[in-house]
């Protein structure tokens, strides 16, 4: 049975304009999230979405900005439809704006489906437990903070640190171990500069990764409200690829601080009561509506894994955005300014990093039986070596014992040989082998977190020649 078309309603009752918002009075029957078409005096058409309804007043956010809108003659048409995006498998290899319009000079997508960007809520009982190891090729992630298929693992960066380089490297290297299957990547860039956009395009094109990437690009000079829609459009495409075409999808969202700044700007324009540092009080819920769209579903072979990236203002990990993100997600990867200054690439600070689902994705049949013990020993020995550095700054290296000097050397070597890897794509075997080579710096009886049979099997002192 053919569905009857929705009735549209036209109004010329814009009372005032504030930032990216227009306020329309005497509106009847409008609903939250409804899409709006706006017709300017010169014939230009723009798109908007209902943000708030109170009595007969509707607040509409305009995706293309409000410049040139005349409160006397501009016509606002309420369509009765939610925000939707055209989706197709042909989106792989293409570049789009934050709202899904072609941005690469190619034709618009012929849709296989038209989906609501808010997504469909997932019944918790339908979720499948993440349990498959993802090899990113980065030792600090694979070895110490393992990413698992269906997980959401954010990267906390500071201004000027190479988080985007790390994101691009993960995007081109990520694969499921054993299956040898590469991920389809949905890359959502929000509020980035033209220089950053050029970097991502060059990287994806030169490495051939673009053919498996759906790239949503919202530049810093694009409309603010488009930033609100961009991650939802990206995740809707990811859900389509994962649960309709059974692909493993890696979603990278950068930069979430730009998203939250857009949220704050719109909240201010709506004259809402601010929360912490001026951000809206509902920011936790809003972020959760994005992050919780990662995961796996029972009966479906596809999956969505998320890596949100956010720049911490003043390197403050207690700032509201990283703070709330840490509550919702399953760990964090933290970049260090100190390691960056010392030449580490990538400058991942292993000690404050965490992957809460790591134990589900490592061990026999997934990575290797010694993985857990190796990770624990690396953490413990590196932490002790870092503590000794602070002690040396006070008492001098002459006050250290011979064993302490070995731990100090261990801390230096782990940063040079394990953390720093440049553009190298390391297998999990290479990562664990590098860790064992580092353990050779320490006496065997100091390896207290690794089972003796694993020491006998993997320690360089016990390896057979040629192994």
N, C-alpha and C positions, 0 to 999 in steps of 0.2 A: 504494500500500500504506500503510495507516494505521500510524503509529509507535506502538509500545507506550508507555504512560505510564511515566515515571521513578519508581523506588521512592523513597519518602521515608523518612527515619530520624529518630525522636524520641529526645531525651536529656533527662534531668533531672540532669545531672552538671556543672553550673556550679561551678567551684572558687573563682573570685574575679572581682571586677569592678574594672577600672582605667580611669578616665576614660570614653571612649566604647566601651571594649572589654570583652567578656566572654570568659573562658577556660573552655572546655568540655573535660573529660577523657574518656578511654575512647572516643574517636570513631574509628570505622572507616570507611574508604572515602571520606572527605570530600576535596574537591579545592579548590585555590586559586581564589578568585573566585566560588565557589559561593554562591548566594543562600540565606538562612536566614530562617525565620519564628520569631518568639519570642512565646510565649503567657504573659502574666502571670497572677497569681493572680486578679485581678479581671476577667479575660476580655479585657483589652486585648491587641491584637496589634501587634507591631512588626516591622520588617524589618531584616535585617542581611546582611553579606557576609563570607565567610571571607577573612581577611587573611593567615593563616599556618598552616602545618601542620607539626608536629614530633612524630614518633612517633604517640602516640595523643591528643595535645593539639591542639585547634583554637582559634585566636584569631579571634573574630568582632567586627567593628565594627558597632555598632547605629546606624542612620540617625536614629532619633528620640531617641537618648540613652538612658542606662542607669538613669536615676532610677526607683526603685520596683521594680527587678528583685531578686527574692528568690532567693538561691542554692539554697534548699531545694526550692521548688515550681515555679519558672519552667521551662517546657518549651521546648526548642530543637529545631526541626525543620529538618533539612538537606534541601533540595528537589532537589538534583542538577542545578540549572539555573544558568547564568551570569546576571549582572545584565543585564536587558533593559529596553527602553522601547518603549511603543506609539507609532508614528509614523503621521502622516496629513497630507495637504495642508491639512486643516482646522485644523492647528495655527497657521497664519498668523493673526495678530491676537489670539492668546491669551496668557495669562500662566500660568506653571507654577512649581512649586517646583523645587528643585535636582535632584530625582529624577523629575521629569515628572508630578507630580500637579497637577491644575487648581487654580489659586490665585486666579482671577478671579471665582469664584462661578458659573461656567458648568459644563456637564456634562463628565464625563470623556470623553476622546477615544475614538471608535470606531476602532480601528486598521486601517490598510491593511496594516500589517506590524508584527511585534514583533522588534526588532533588538537584538543584543548591543551594550552601550554601549562596549565596548573597540574596536569597529570591526573592519574587515577590513584586514590589512596590504596595502599597495599595492606591487606589483612595480615597482621603479624603472624598468624598461624600458617600463612602461605609462604612465609620467608624460609629460605634454606640457609643452613649455617655455612658461612664462608670457611673453606678448608683447603683451597688449592693455592700453592705457592706461585707468586708472580715474580719472574726474574726481570728486574729493571736494569741489570748490568752495572749497578752502583753498589760497591762493597758496603758502604755505611748503611744502606737500606737493606740489601739482601742478607748481609751477614748479621747485622745488629738490630735492625728494626724492620723485620720482614713484612712486605706487603702481601696481603692475601686477597684472592679474587672475591669481589663483592664488598671489600672494605672501603672506608673513607679515611684517608690519612693525609692531613694537611701539612703544608710546608710553611713554617714561620720564618720570614725573612726580615731584613732591615733595609732601609733605604740605601741603594747603591750596591747591594749584594746581588750576586748572579743567580737569583732564583729562576729567572726566565730561561737562562742557559740550561740549568738543571732540568726544568720542565720540558724543554725541547728535546733534551737528551733522553729523558725517560719516555717521552712520546714516541721516539723512533726506535727505542731498544726494547720496550716492554714485551714480554712473551710468557706464555704458560709453559713451564718446564715439563718435559716429557712429551707433550703434544706438539711442541715446536711451533705453536700457533701464535701468530702476531695479533695484537689487538687492533680493532678499529678504534680510532681516536676521535673524540669530540672535544675540540679545543675552543674554549670560550674566553676571549680576551675582552676585558671590560675597562674602559677608560685608559687604554694604553696610548703612548705617544706614537707618532708616525715612525720614529726611529725604531721603537720596539716592534711595531707591526712589520717594518721592513726586515728586521732580524728574523722574526718567525717565518716570514714568507721565504727568505733566502735559505734558511736552515731546512725547511720542509721540502723545498724544491730541489736543492742540491743533493740531499740524501735520498730522494725518492719517496720520502714518507708521506708527502702530500696526497698521494693516491689513496691512502687509507685514512685520511683525516677529513673531518667535517669542521671547518674553521668558521666560528662566529666572531666577527671583529667589530667591537665598539670602540671608536677612537675617543681621545680626550676631548676633542672639539665636536663630537656627536652629541645629540640631545641626551640630557641626564636621565630622563625617564626610560630611554631605550636600554640603559644599564640594568634597570629593574627587570626587564623582560628577557634580556640576553641569556642568563643562566637557565631560566625556565624553558626557553626555546631549545637550548642545547640539550637539556636533560630529556625533553620530550622526544627529540630525534634519537637520543641514546636509548631510551626505552623502546622505541620502534625498532631500532637495529638489533637490540638485545633480545626482545621477547617476541618479535615477529619474524626476524631473520636469523635468530639464534647465534648472533655474533657476541664475542666477548668485547665489551666496550670500555675503554679507559676515558674518563671525563676529567679534563684538566681545566680548572676555573682560576683565572688570574686577571685582576687582582681583587680579592674579596674586600679589601679596604676601600677600593673605589666604589664597589657595590654599596657598601654600608654608608659611605659619604653621600651617595645619591639618595639612599633611604632617608638619611638625616635631612638633606636639602628639601625633599618633598614633604617630610614631616613638619619642617619649619614653615614651609609655604602654606600648609594646612592649619598652622597655628595650634599644633598639638602640644600638650604638656610634655617637655623633654624628660628623658631619663638620664642615665650616667653619661657625662660629657656631651650632653645635647643629643645623644642618639635616642630614637623612639623607644618607649618601654616594651614594645612588642618585637624588638629586634631578635631576641632569642627564638621566638616562635617563627619569625620570618626566615632566619637562617636554618632552622630545623626543617622547614618545608622544602629547602634546597638539598641539604645534606642527607636527609633521610630517604631520598630517591635513589640512593645507591643500594646495591644488594643483589641477591639471587632469589629466584622463585622456584618452588618445588614443581617438578614436571617440566621445567624449561632449562635448556642447556645453555642459553645465553646468560650474561651477567653484566652488571654495571659496577665499575670500580672508580672511586672518586679521589682526585688529588687536588684539593683547593689550595691556592697559594695566597698568602696575605702578607703585606708589608706592615710590620709593627711600628707605629709612630714612636720615635725616640728609642727604638729597640726595646720597648716596654711590653713584656709578655703578659703583664697584668692589665693591659689596655682592654676595654670592653670587647672589641672584635676578636682578638686571639683568645681572650678569656672565655667567651661564650662558645667560640668554635671548639675549644678544647673540651668543654662539657659535652658537646653533641657528638663529636667525632671519636674515632678509636685510636687516639695517639697523636703524635706530632713529630715532624722532622724540623730541627731548628738549625738555622745557618748562623755562623759565628763571625762577628766582625774581626775579632782577634785572629782567628785562623785565616781569614781572608787577607789581612795585612801581612801575615807570615807566608803567604803564597799557596795555601791549601786550595785545591780545585777538585771537587766542590768543597766549600768551607763548612761542612756539616759538623756541628758540635755533638759528638755522640752521647755525651753524658746526660743532657736534658731531653734527649730524644726518647720516644716510646712508641711501640706498636702493641696495642692491647690484644690483638688477634694473632700475634706471632706464633704462639705455641700450636695454633690450629693448622699452620701451614708448613711446619718444619718437621724434620725427623726422618726415620727410615721410610723409603718409598716416595718421599716428597722432596727432601733435600739430601741430607746425610745424617747418619745416626749420631755423629759427634757435634752437630750444629748447635744444640742448646748449650752444651758445656763450653764450646769454643766461644760463643757469644758472652756467656757469663764471665769467663776468664778474661776476655778482652776488656770488658767493662771494668772489672775489679782492678786489673793491673794498670790500665790506663788512668783510672781515677786516682790510684795511689801515686802514679808518676806525676800527675798534674798537681797533687798536693805537695809533693816534694819540690816542685818548681817554686811554689810560693815560699817554702821553707828556705830554699837556696837564696832567694832574694833577701832574706833576713840574716841568715847565719853563714852563707857562703857554701860552696860545694865541698870545701875541705872538711866540713863537719859531718859529711855523709859517710855511711858505711859503704863497703864495696857492693853489697846487695842493693842499697839505695841508689847507687850510681847506675846499676844495671836497670833498675826501674825507670830512672830518669832517661836513660838511653831508649828504653822501650817506648816511653811516651813520645819521644822525638821521632822514632822510626815508624810508629803507627800512623803519625800524621803525614810522614813523607811517602810511605809505601802502601798503606791501607786506605786512609782517607783520601789522599791525593791520587787521582787517576786520570785527570783530563778528559779526553774524549774516548778513552778506552771502554769497550763493552766487555765487562768481565762476566764469565760464567760463575755459577755458585761454587763449582769445584776450584776455580782460580781464586775466588775470594777466600775460601776456607784454607786452601794451600798457602796463600799469603799470610794468613793468621798463624798457621803452624810455623812458618819460617820466622815470624816475629817471636813466637814462644821460645825459639832456640836461644834468644838473648838471655832468658831467665833460667835459673836452675830448675831441673825437672821437679824437685820436691816443692817448688812454689806453685805449680799448676794444680792447685787443690780443688778446683771446680770441675775438673775433667776426669772421667773414669780412667783408671789405669790401663784398661785394655785398649782404650782409644789412644792413649799416649804411646803405647807399644806399637800401635798400628800406623799412626799418622805422624808422630814426632820425627823431624829430620834426622835425629841421631839414630833412629831405628829403621829408617827407610833403606830398602835394598838399593844398590847402585842402579841408576837408570829409571827408578820410579819417580 
